[in-house]
Amino acid sequence: MKPSKVNLFLTKLTHWEYWPFEIVYFPIAIYYLWLSLKARSFFFFSASNPSIETGGMLGESKFSILKNIPQEVSTLTLFFPAGTSFEEVEKYLRQTNLTYPLISKPDVGERGIKVEKIENAQQLKKYLEDCRQDFLIQEYVDFEIELGVFYFRLPGQSRGVVSSIVKKDFLQVTGDGVSSLGALIAAYPRAAFQFERLRTSLDYRSIPSKGEKVILEPIGNHCRGTTFLSAQELIDEELTEVFDRISQQIPDFYFGRYDLRCKSIEELKAGKNIKILELNGAGAEPGHIYQPGCSIFKAWKELLFHWKILYQISTRNHKNGVPYMRFQEARERYKKIRALRVL
């Protein structure tokens, strides 16, 4: 049973989170142009995080960022150049005691593209056969809670701000003991948008038992169906102190979002049992805007606020001697990204 095209169209029409990027970001683009004129550079954002390529907006290496994460909260991650053989990868996995399941992802990537949970050697071999770019192998962290935490700090200040926190609810359906998995997916709009992609990895003919929860997507990315639930109520002095402590150990980091897993909120606020999966810089979004029911006007307000902060951080760093990216460099990076997207 395929999802109804009419139902999908109506869902897209009435839920802005499914609108095209160009429509959602149109007002932001106008504001960006104004900020660029004030900064006298279209690439002012590149000075926001001097230790991250382009500030984290365009084609930055995930591995180069992860290397700077404090060891006590880092996730074991291995870098491999494009074309590395299965045998070579397996050798490094043994040397570092990494065991399945694992997470594989491109070193330069966005929006969850080509990020996969690898359950065994056969899946890893298949992933490597299809991979045409530098990639990472990361330990799978099975902590129950996954969060996106947005943090910023103005240069010269010792205290920062946690401006957004979102809890990730992985894409799943609940069985009724009658309907097939395919029918359950088709009937749930958030899953139905992923229908064709999921059918390659799931048995749509199986019938989940009544009350059985089936995780459809283990990767916590909004573009792959994860529901982002606002957890702004968790922001307090304790949480801010934790991310001040972590962020101040990362050289020249001022603006971005941590994607992490933790065992509990209590331990998170105590700075314990935290594993940072990724750190996204200038191109990151405050994830709580994707809370179901959040209006597009509130989302625009939040995005405009964060772009204002990005401008303030970038121009302060520039006054302190951090150069803006030049046009030729931006052009070369854009060409590189376009080339990677077709691999």
Secondary structure, DSSP 4 states (H G I P E B T S, - for coil): -PPPHHHHHHHHHH-GGGS-HHHHTHHHHHHHHHHHHHHT-TTGGGGSSTTSGGGGSSS--HHHHHTTS-GGGB--EEEE-TT--HHHHHHHHHHTT--SSEEEEESS--TTTT-EEE-SHHHHHHHHHH--S-EEEEEPP--SEEEEEEEE--TT-S--EEEEEEEEE--EEE--SSS-HHHHHHHSHHHHTTHHHHTTTS-TT--PPTT-EEE---S--GGGTPEEEE-GGG-SHHHHHHHHHHHTTSTT--EEEEEEEES-HHHHHTT-SEEEEEEE-TT---GGGGSTT--HHHHHHHHHHHHHHHHHHHHHHHHTTPPPPPHHHHHHHHHHHHHHHT-
